Every structure is written in structure tokens, then in C-alpha cells.
């Protein structure tokens, strides 16, 4: 009597299906990436001396728990923040050693003396919405960028953004040392002094 073989299932096609499903999920799945703001933190200095500055050289920006923006104690819409920050940074209200010959502001003696002395202070509540916080940061950074672009165009005929891109570009054929010096000069004309205080509980 002949032995009967146990029935078997061809699993070769199942491996192909599993492989196709794996490829499908890899291609169609979206991976959420973290986003934030690039910031280079200053080094920790032991027993650092207390910084003394004039109150008029400080531009106070606050975000409360209701995501309301307050600038110098007055409520303001986020879309108006950039203009206000530019007016403060570009004021040029100083005289003598603090005179600014490239500032195009109102030269209000009650506002900042010189861009090198101007500090923007940002304070937010711990309950502030992250998207609102990012939007405020973007407006403040874009104020610096607009002023730097203006001076780069005036001095070198090219925007500051383009200068920075060329500096990072490995295929740039110009003089990189000269370009680096120009970038540093523009940065020194409008140094980014953005101070962030410890978030408040309310």
C-alpha cells in the first residue's frame, strides 16, 4: 500500500506579498519630524558680571497664557511685531560715540541709542501655545534679517541671505575669506541680541 504524502502549501507567493506590503507601508507612511528654532546658546559663564544697560535700549515682548502679545506694555497683533522691532533696532537715537550713521529710524531719544546696544527681551508663559511662540520668534528674526539685507544691498549689492548661502555653498567660486568678513561686518552692524527669560507660570 502506497504512503500518502501530507498536503503542503506553497508559501513562496506569501513571502512576495509580505515583501510588497512592507514596501507599500514604507513608501506611504509619513514620519513626523520635530521642528523648532535654531539657536546657538551662549557658553555658561561662572560668576558672570551683571550687565548694565539703559532701559530705553530694551524692547520688551511678552506672550501670556492666552497667546496675547504685549510689546512695551501694549497689546499688539503678531503681524505688527516685525515693524515695531525694526523701528526699535533701527532707531539710532544715540549721539557722540553712540551715533549711528547708517540707521534710518526716527532717532527718538526715548528709544534705542544704537543697534549694538539694542536688546530684545522675550518673555512667555508656560501655557503659551507653541505655534504662537514660533510665530513671534519668526517675526523678531525676520526684523534682523530685513535690516541686514538692506545694509548688504547698500554696501555690496547683494542680500545678506544670499551672502550666507554663498558662504555655505561648496561650489562658490568667489573669495570666501572676503565674503566671510563681509558677513561678519553686516552681523556687527545689526547684532542679534535676543534675550529669552525663564517662562512664567502665568
C-alpha positions in Angstrom: 0.0 0.0 0.0 1.5 3.4 -1.1 2.1 6.0 1.6 0.1 9.2 1.2 2.0 12.4 1.4 0.8 15.1 3.7 -0.7 18.1 1.7 1.6 21.2 1.7 1.0 24.8 0.9 3.4 26.7 -1.4 4.5 29.7 0.8 6.6 31.3 -1.9 3.9 33.6 -3.0 3.1 34.7 0.6 6.7 35.9 1.0 6.3 38.0 -2.1 3.0 39.5 -0.8 4.6 40.3 2.6 7.5 42.0 0.8 5.1 44.1 -1.3 3.1 45.1 1.8 6.4 46.2 3.5 7.4 48.3 0.6 3.9 49.8 0.4 3.9 50.9 4.1 7.5 52.3 3.9 6.5 54.4 0.9 3.1 55.6 2.1 3.9 56.2 5.8 4.7 59.8 6.7 7.1 60.3 9.6 6.6 63.3 11.7 9.7 65.3 12.2 10.4 67.6 15.1 10.6 71.3 14.3 11.9 74.2 16.2 14.2 77.2 16.1 17.9 77.0 15.5 19.6 78.8 18.4 23.2 78.8 19.4 23.2 79.0 23.2 26.0 81.1 24.8 28.5 79.3 26.9 27.9 79.0 30.7 30.0 81.7 32.4 30.7 81.2 36.1 30.3 84.4 38.2 29.5 86.5 35.2 29.3 90.2 35.9 25.9 91.9 35.9 25.1 93.5 32.6 24.2 97.2 32.9 22.1 98.8 30.2 19.7 101.7 29.7 16.0 100.8 29.9 15.4 102.5 26.6 17.7 100.0 24.9 15.4 97.1 26.0 12.5 96.1 23.8 10.1 94.0 25.9 8.0 91.4 24.2 5.6 89.3 26.3 3.3 86.4 25.5 0.7 85.5 28.1 -1.2 82.2 28.7 -4.0 83.4 26.3 -1.4 83.8 23.5 -1.8 87.6 23.6 1.2 89.6 22.5 2.3 92.6 24.6 5.0 94.9 23.4 6.3 97.6 25.7 3.2 97.0 27.8 0.7 97.5 24.9 -1.3 94.8 23.2 -0.2 94.2 19.6 -1.0 91.8 16.8 1.8 89.4 15.8 1.8 90.7 12.2 2.7 94.2 13.5 5.6 93.0 15.6 8.2 93.0 12.8 7.6 96.6 12.0 7.8 97.6 15.7 11.1 95.6 16.2 12.6 97.3 13.1 11.7 100.7 14.3 13.4 99.9 17.7 16.6 98.4 16.2 17.0 101.0 13.5 16.1 104.0 15.7 19.7 105.4 16.1 18.8 107.8 18.9 22.3 108.0 20.3 24.8 110.8 20.0 28.6 111.1 20.1 30.2 107.6 20.3 26.7 106.0 20.1 25.7 107.9 16.9 24.6 105.6 14.1 25.4 106.8 10.6 23.6 104.0 8.8 20.4 103.9 10.9 17.3 105.2 9.1 14.9 105.4 12.1 13.3 108.3 13.8 16.3 109.0 16.1 13.9 109.1 19.0 15.9 109.9 22.2 13.4 107.8 24.2 14.2 104.7 22.1 17.4 102.7 21.4 20.7 104.5 21.1 22.4 102.2 18.6 21.8 98.7 17.1 24.8 97.4 19.0 23.1 98.4 22.3 19.5 97.3 21.4 18.3 94.2 23.2 15.0 92.4 22.5 13.7 90.6 25.6 11.1 87.8 25.1 9.1 86.5 28.0 6.4 83.9 27.6 4.0 82.0 29.8 4.4 78.2 30.3 0.9 77.9 28.9 1.7 79.8 25.7 0.8 77.9 22.5 4.0 76.6 20.8 2.8 77.8 17.3 2.3 81.3 18.7 5.7 81.3 20.3 7.3 80.2 17.0 5.4 82.9 15.1 6.7 85.6 17.4 10.3 84.3 17.1 10.0 84.3 13.3 8.8 87.9 13.3 11.7 89.0 15.5 14.3 87.1 13.5 12.9 88.5 10.2 13.3 92.0 11.6 17.0 91.4 11.9 17.2 89.8 8.5 15.4 92.7 6.8 17.8 95.2 8.3 20.8 93.1 7.4 19.6 92.6 3.9 19.2 96.4 3.5 22.8 97.1 4.5 24.2 94.2 2.5 22.4 95.5 -0.6 23.7 99.1 0.1 27.3 98.1 0.7 27.8 95.1 -1.6 24.8 95.0 -4.0 23.7 91.6 -2.7 21.3 90.5 0.0 22.6 89.2 3.3 20.7 85.9 2.8 22.4 85.3 -0.5 25.8 86.1 1.1 25.2 83.5 3.8 24.1 80.9 1.2 27.2 81.5 -0.8 29.3 81.1 2.3 27.8 77.6 2.9 28.0 76.7 -0.8 31.0 74.4 -1.5 30.8 75.3 -5.2 31.1 79.1 -4.6 33.9 80.4 -6.8 34.4 83.8 -5.2 36.8 84.8 -2.4 35.3 83.1 0.7 37.6 84.9 3.1 36.4 88.2 1.8 32.8 87.0 1.9 33.2 85.8 5.5 34.5 89.2 6.5 31.5 90.9 4.8 29.0 88.7 6.6 30.7 89.4 9.9 30.6 93.2 9.2 26.8 93.1 8.4 26.2 91.0 11.5 28.1 93.5 13.6 26.0 96.4 12.3 22.8 94.7 13.5 23.9 92.1 16.1 21.1 89.7 17.0 20.6 90.3 20.7 17.6 88.3 21.6 17.2 87.5 25.3 14.8 84.9 26.5 13.8 84.9 30.1 12.6 81.9 32.1 8.9 81.2 31.2 6.4 82.4 33.7 3.7 80.2 35.3 1.0 82.7 34.4 
